[in-house]
Amino acid sequence: MNTQLEHLCSLSDKPVRRVIGLMSGTSLDGLDIAYCECGEHGLKVQHFTTIPYDAKLRSLLVSVQSKDSVPLGSLCILHTKLAHKYASFIRKAMKEWGITVDDVDVIGSHGQTVYHYPTKEQTSTLQIVDGDQLAVAMGVPVVSDFRQKHTAVGGEGAPLVVLMEQELFRHESIHRVLINLGGIANVTLLPARNQRSPIISTDTGPANTLINEAMSVYFGKDFDDQGSIAAKGTVHPEFIKALLHDEFFTKPFPKSTGQELFNLGYIQHHMETLGVQLAPKDLVATLTQFTIDSVVKAVNELTNGVAFEWYVSGGGRYNEVIMNGFKQSFAQHRLGNFEDFGMPSDAKEAALIAYLADAFITGKTFEVASRQVSLGKLSFAN
């Protein structure tokens, strides 16, 4: 048998596999790294950290993310360079945790999404970070390109987190709503297991992306720390009402989106069309309320008056204005804590990538558009 296949078989037969999951979202704040143990017990996060991007690397990523025109040479070089950056970040994390490559069976790498284009005919999505370069640099097998098979069989490639959530977080008799606030917001409705209602996972619109762009342009900051700027501004409710009439919000669930649609140019276009003028702090306040209202709108439509527990993960949960808005809207529902599941909420998306990598190694498949498929591409270290 091919030695690489022998190694793959030996990994799949292990009772517990040690997997590193890597995730970098549209907010471009850094690389999330989760060291997980996967086996019959499920998944347990042993270590987690986020290594921030420096200004130079973040600027390079901003220059290619969601842009209609990008120099192909720059994109090609970044595809390789980022793999070696990831390797250096992983080594730094492992040193802090006191582990070596001998303690890692496989690495799952989501890569950096540079363009996401969902259409009725065929969704296209592109993530960079060369899995082969990363595997050779680390000396560990790497599973990457998780979204490609999802789109190939008729899915939209996002959100993928439901594949883990439905196995790890579903309750026997309680409905749960899981909200994730990265650059884009996504929501998963997990009906109680004793119900026959379908699981639905969908993007709902912007979370932090518009707020972060406005903060960068008008305040020279990467984000609105704890929502402090939004708290000082005045919301323009009629403008939000107009934004919620965008075609995206009328599409049926599930659906996906990205910064290709929700960007500051999109907001400025609507402001000009409607004759709206907003001071910078009022713009941040309005965009923050837009995030709140678009998420709440989706949750209300998905739950249709049913009682539920709700949980929030992602960087947006540190924005007090957003969280207070949710607490007011969902006051009659219990707010849960991801730590109750034994998983730090910040680690959720990196843990997802570890979970998907382990699923690929063990041959686990997922139902996508009525087909059973495996997700990912395997790169060996030699």
C-alpha positions as CSV (number, residue, x, y, z in Angstrom):
1,M,0.0,0.0,0.0
2,N,1.1,3.6,-0.6
3,T,2.9,4.8,2.5
4,Q,0.8,8.0,2.6
5,L,-2.4,5.9,2.5
6,E,-1.0,3.7,5.2
7,H,-0.4,6.8,7.3
8,L,-4.0,8.0,6.6
9,C,-5.4,4.6,7.7
10,S,-3.4,4.6,10.9
11,L,-4.7,8.1,11.7
12,S,-8.3,7.1,11.2
13,D,-7.9,4.1,13.4
14,K,-6.6,6.0,16.4
15,P,-9.1,6.3,19.3
16,V,-8.1,9.9,19.8
17,R,-6.7,12.2,17.1
18,R,-4.9,15.4,18.0
19,V,-6.0,18.1,15.5
20,I,-5.1,21.7,15.1
21,G,-7.8,23.9,13.6
22,L,-7.0,27.2,11.9
23,M,-9.5,30.0,11.2
24,S,-9.2,33.5,9.9
25,G,-12.4,35.4,9.2
26,T,-13.4,38.4,7.3
27,S,-12.6,40.7,10.2
28,L,-8.9,40.0,9.5
29,D,-7.9,40.5,13.2
30,G,-5.7,37.4,13.4
31,L,-5.4,33.7,13.2
32,D,-7.4,31.6,15.6
33,I,-5.6,28.3,16.5
34,A,-7.4,25.5,18.4
35,Y,-5.6,22.3,19.6
36,C,-8.3,19.7,19.9
37,E,-8.7,16.1,20.8
38,C,-11.2,14.3,18.6
39,G,-12.6,10.8,19.1
40,E,-15.7,8.8,20.1
41,H,-16.3,11.3,22.9
42,G,-16.7,14.1,20.3
43,L,-14.4,17.1,20.3
44,K,-12.6,18.8,23.2
45,V,-10.6,22.0,22.9
46,Q,-7.4,21.5,24.9
47,H,-5.7,24.8,24.0
48,F,-6.8,28.0,22.1
49,T,-5.2,31.3,21.1
50,T,-5.5,34.1,18.6
51,I,-2.3,35.5,17.1
52,P,-3.0,39.0,15.8
53,Y,-1.9,40.1,12.4
54,D,0.6,42.9,12.3
55,A,-0.3,46.0,10.3
56,K,1.7,45.0,7.2
57,L,0.1,41.5,6.9
58,R,-3.4,42.9,7.6
59,S,-2.9,45.6,4.9
60,L,-1.9,42.9,2.4
61,L,-5.0,40.9,3.2
62,V,-7.2,44.0,3.0
63,S,-5.8,44.7,-0.5
64,V,-7.1,41.4,-1.9
65,Q,-10.2,40.7,0.1
66,S,-13.5,41.1,-1.7
67,K,-11.9,43.2,-4.4
68,D,-13.1,43.1,-8.0
69,S,-9.6,43.8,-9.3
70,V,-6.5,42.3,-7.8
71,P,-3.0,41.8,-9.3
72,L,-2.7,38.1,-9.9
73,G,0.9,38.0,-9.0
74,S,0.3,39.5,-5.6
75,L,-2.5,37.0,-5.0
76,C,-0.3,34.1,-6.0
77,I,2.6,35.2,-3.8
78,L,0.3,35.8,-0.8
79,H,-1.2,32.3,-1.3
80,T,2.2,30.9,-0.6
81,K,3.5,33.5,1.8
82,L,0.5,33.1,4.1
83,A,1.0,29.4,4.4
84,H,4.5,30.0,5.9
85,K,3.1,32.8,8.1
86,Y,0.6,30.3,9.4
87,A,3.4,27.8,10.1
88,S,5.3,30.4,12.2
89,F,2.1,31.2,14.1
90,I,1.4,27.5,14.8
91,R,5.0,27.0,16.1
92,K,4.6,30.0,18.4
93,A,1.3,28.7,19.8
94,M,2.8,25.1,20.3
95,K,5.7,26.6,22.1
96,E,3.4,28.4,24.5
97,W,1.4,25.2,25.0
98,G,4.4,23.0,25.5
99,I,3.7,20.7,22.6
100,T,5.6,19.7,19.5
101,V,4.7,18.5,16.0
102,D,4.9,14.9,17.4
103,D,1.8,15.8,19.4
104,V,-0.2,16.8,16.3
105,D,-1.8,14.2,13.9
106,V,-3.3,16.6,11.4
107,I,-3.9,20.3,10.8
108,G,-7.2,21.7,9.4
109,S,-6.8,25.0,7.6
110,H,-9.8,27.0,6.5
111,G,-7.6,29.6,4.7
112,Q,-8.5,33.2,4.1
113,T,-11.6,33.9,2.1
114,V,-10.8,36.5,-0.6
115,Y,-14.0,36.3,-2.5
116,H,-17.4,34.8,-2.0
117,Y,-19.9,34.9,-4.8
118,P,-23.3,33.1,-4.3
119,T,-25.6,33.0,-7.3
120,K,-28.7,31.1,-8.2
121,E,-26.7,29.1,-10.8
122,Q,-23.5,28.2,-9.0
123,T,-21.8,29.6,-6.0
124,S,-18.1,30.4,-6.3
125,T,-15.8,30.9,-3.3
126,L,-12.1,31.4,-3.1
127,Q,-9.8,30.8,-0.1
128,I,-6.1,31.3,-0.2
129,V,-3.3,29.7,2.0
130,D,-1.6,26.8,0.1
131,G,-2.3,23.6,2.0
132,D,0.7,21.8,0.4
133,Q,3.1,24.6,1.5
134,L,1.7,24.5,5.0
135,A,2.0,20.6,5.2
136,V,5.6,20.6,4.1
137,A,6.5,23.6,6.3
138,M,5.0,21.9,9.4
139,G,5.8,18.3,8.6
140,V,2.2,17.4,9.3
141,P,-0.7,16.4,7.0
142,V,-3.1,19.3,6.2
143,V,-6.8,19.2,5.3
144,S,-7.9,22.4,3.5
145,D,-10.4,23.7,0.9
146,F,-13.5,22.7,2.9
147,R,-15.9,25.0,1.1
148,Q,-15.3,23.7,-2.5
149,K,-17.1,20.4,-2.3
150,H,-20.0,22.1,-0.5
151,T,-20.4,24.5,-3.5
152,A,-19.8,21.8,-6.1
153,V,-22.8,19.8,-5.0
154,G,-25.2,22.8,-4.7
155,G,-24.5,24.4,-1.4
156,E,-23.3,27.9,-0.8
157,G,-20.1,27.0,1.1
158,A,-21.3,29.0,4.1
159,P,-22.0,28.8,6.9
160,L,-20.3,25.5,7.6
161,V,-20.5,25.7,11.4
162,V,-23.8,23.9,11.5
163,L,-22.1,20.7,10.6
164,M,-20.4,20.7,14.0
165,E,-23.2,22.4,15.9
166,Q,-25.9,19.9,15.1
167,E,-23.8,17.1,16.6
168,L,-22.3,18.8,19.6
169,F,-24.8,21.4,20.8
170,R,-28.3,20.1,20.1
171,H,-30.5,19.5,23.1
172,E,-33.1,16.8,23.6
173,S,-36.0,19.0,24.5
174,I,-34.9,22.7,24.2
175,H,-34.7,24.7,21.0
176,R,-31.4,26.6,20.6
177,V,-30.4,29.6,18.5
178,L,-26.6,30.0,17.9
179,I,-25.6,33.4,16.7
180,N,-22.0,34.0,15.4
181,L,-20.8,37.6,15.0
182,G,-17.7,37.8,12.8
183,G,-17.4,40.1,9.9
184,I,-20.7,38.6,8.7
185,A,-23.4,37.3,11.1
186,N,-24.7,33.8,10.9
187,V,-27.5,32.0,12.8
188,T,-28.2,28.4,13.4
189,L,-31.6,27.2,14.5
190,L,-31.2,23.8,16.4
191,P,-34.7,22.5,17.1
192,A,-35.0,20.1,20.1
193,R,-34.2,16.5,19.1
194,N,-37.7,15.4,20.1
195,Q,-39.1,17.7,17.4
196,R,-39.1,17.0,13.7
197,S,-38.4,20.6,12.7
198,P,-35.5,21.1,10.3
199,I,-32.1,22.5,11.3
200,I,-31.5,25.8,9.5
201,S,-28.2,27.6,9.3
202,T,-27.8,30.9,7.4
203,D,-26.0,34.1,7.1
204,T,-28.2,37.0,8.2
205,G,-26.2,40.0,6.9
206,P,-23.4,42.2,8.4
207,A,-22.0,41.8,11.9
208,N,-18.8,43.7,12.4
209,T,-17.7,44.3,8.8
210,L,-19.5,47.6,8.2
211,I,-18.8,48.9,11.7
212,N,-15.1,48.1,11.4
213,E,-14.9,49.8,8.0
214,A,-16.5,52.9,9.3
215,M,-14.2,52.9,12.4
216,S,-11.2,52.6,10.1
217,V,-12.2,55.4,7.8
218,Y,-13.5,57.9,10.3
219,F,-11.7,57.1,13.5
220,G,-8.5,55.3,12.5
221,K,-9.3,52.3,14.6
222,D,-9.8,48.6,13.6
223,F,-13.1,48.3,15.6
224,D,-15.5,50.0,18.0
225,D,-14.2,48.8,21.3
226,Q,-17.1,47.6,23.4
227,G,-19.4,49.7,21.2
228,S,-18.2,53.0,22.9
229,I,-18.6,55.1,19.7
230,A,-22.0,53.6,18.8
231,A,-23.2,54.4,22.4
232,K,-22.4,58.1,21.8
233,G,-24.1,58.3,18.4
234,T,-27.7,58.7,17.3
235,V,-29.4,56.0,15.3
236,H,-31.2,56.8,12.0
237,P,-34.1,54.3,12.1
238,E,-35.6,55.2,8.7
239,F,-32.2,54.5,7.0
240,I,-32.1,51.1,8.6
241,K,-35.6,50.4,7.5
242,A,-34.6,51.2,4.0
243,L,-31.5,49.0,4.2
244,L,-33.6,46.0,5.4
245,H,-35.5,46.2,2.1
246,D,-32.3,45.1,0.2
247,E,-32.8,42.1,-2.0
248,F,-30.6,40.0,0.3
249,F,-33.1,40.2,3.1
250,T,-36.0,39.0,1.0
251,K,-34.2,35.8,-0.1
252,P,-35.3,32.6,1.5
253,F,-33.2,30.8,4.1
254,P,-30.5,29.5,4.0
255,K,-28.4,32.0,2.2
256,S,-24.8,33.4,2.4
257,T,-23.2,36.7,1.8
258,G,-19.9,38.6,2.4
259,Q,-18.1,41.9,2.1
260,E,-18.6,41.7,-1.6
261,L,-22.1,43.1,-0.8
262,F,-21.9,44.5,2.6
263,N,-19.2,47.1,2.5
264,L,-18.9,50.9,3.1
265,G,-19.4,51.6,-0.6
266,Y,-22.8,49.9,-0.4
267,I,-23.8,52.1,2.6
268,Q,-22.6,55.3,0.9
269,H,-24.5,54.4,-2.3
270,H,-27.7,54.0,-0.2
271,M,-27.0,57.2,1.7
272,E,-26.6,59.2,-1.6
273,T,-29.7,57.6,-3.1
274,L,-31.9,58.4,-0.1
275,G,-30.3,61.8,0.6
276,V,-29.1,60.7,4.1
277,Q,-26.2,62.5,5.8
278,L,-24.8,61.1,9.0
279,A,-22.0,62.3,11.3
280,P,-19.3,59.6,11.8
281,K,-20.5,58.6,15.3
282,D,-24.1,58.5,14.1
283,L,-23.0,56.3,11.2
284,V,-21.3,53.9,13.5
285,A,-24.4,53.9,15.8
286,T,-26.7,53.3,12.8
287,L,-24.5,50.5,11.4
288,T,-24.4,48.8,14.8
289,Q,-28.2,49.0,15.0
290,F,-28.4,47.6,11.5
291,T,-26.5,44.6,12.7
292,I,-28.8,44.1,15.6
293,D,-32.0,44.5,13.6
294,S,-30.9,42.2,10.7
295,V,-30.0,39.4,13.1
296,V,-33.1,39.8,15.2
297,K,-35.2,39.9,12.1
298,A,-33.7,36.6,10.9
299,V,-34.1,34.9,14.4
300,N,-37.7,36.0,14.7
301,E,-38.5,34.6,11.2
302,L,-36.7,31.3,11.9
303,T,-38.2,30.7,15.4
304,N,-41.7,31.9,14.6
305,G,-42.7,32.5,18.2
306,V,-41.2,29.4,19.7
307,A,-39.3,29.6,23.0
308,F,-35.5,29.1,22.7
309,E,-32.2,29.4,24.4
310,W,-29.7,31.7,22.5
311,Y,-25.9,31.7,22.5
312,V,-23.5,34.2,21.0
313,S,-20.0,33.7,19.7
314,G,-17.5,35.8,17.6
315,G,-15.9,39.1,18.2
316,G,-19.2,41.0,18.0
317,R,-20.2,39.6,21.4
318,Y,-17.7,42.1,23.0
319,N,-19.7,45.0,21.6
320,E,-22.0,46.0,24.5
321,V,-24.4,47.9,22.3
322,I,-25.0,44.8,20.1
323,M,-25.4,42.5,23.1
324,N,-27.8,44.9,24.9
325,G,-29.8,45.1,21.7
326,F,-30.1,41.4,21.6
327,K,-31.0,41.2,25.3
328,Q,-33.8,43.6,24.8
329,S,-35.1,41.8,21.7
330,F,-34.8,38.3,23.3
331,A,-35.7,39.3,26.8
332,Q,-38.2,36.4,27.1
333,H,-35.6,33.8,26.1
334,R,-32.7,32.4,28.1
335,L,-29.2,33.6,27.2
336,G,-26.8,30.6,27.4
337,N,-23.0,30.5,27.6
338,F,-20.9,28.5,25.2
339,E,-18.6,27.6,28.1
340,D,-21.5,25.4,29.2
341,F,-20.6,23.2,26.3
342,G,-17.0,22.9,27.5
343,M,-15.9,25.1,24.6
344,P,-14.6,28.7,24.7
345,S,-16.9,30.8,22.5
346,D,-13.8,32.4,20.8
347,A,-12.5,29.0,19.9
348,K,-15.7,27.8,18.1
349,E,-14.8,28.5,14.5
350,A,-11.2,27.2,14.8
351,A,-12.7,24.1,16.6
352,L,-15.1,23.7,13.6
353,I,-12.1,23.4,11.2
354,A,-10.5,20.8,13.5
355,Y,-13.8,19.0,13.5
356,L,-14.0,19.0,9.7
357,A,-10.4,17.9,9.3
358,D,-11.0,15.0,11.6
359,A,-14.2,14.1,9.8
360,F,-12.2,14.0,6.5
361,I,-9.6,11.7,8.1
362,T,-12.2,9.3,9.5
363,G,-14.4,9.3,6.4
364,K,-17.3,11.0,8.0
365,T,-19.7,12.6,5.4
366,F,-22.3,15.3,5.6
367,E,-25.5,15.9,3.8
368,V,-25.3,18.9,1.5
369,A,-28.1,19.6,-1.0
370,S,-29.5,16.0,-0.5
371,R,-26.1,14.4,-1.1
372,Q,-23.6,12.8,1.3
373,V,-20.2,14.2,0.7
374,S,-16.9,14.6,2.5
375,L,-15.4,18.0,2.7
376,G,-11.7,18.9,2.3
377,K,-8.5,18.2,0.4
378,L,-5.6,16.4,2.0
379,S,-2.0,17.5,1.6
380,F,0.8,15.3,2.9
381,A,4.1,16.6,4.2
382,N,6.1,14.5,1.7
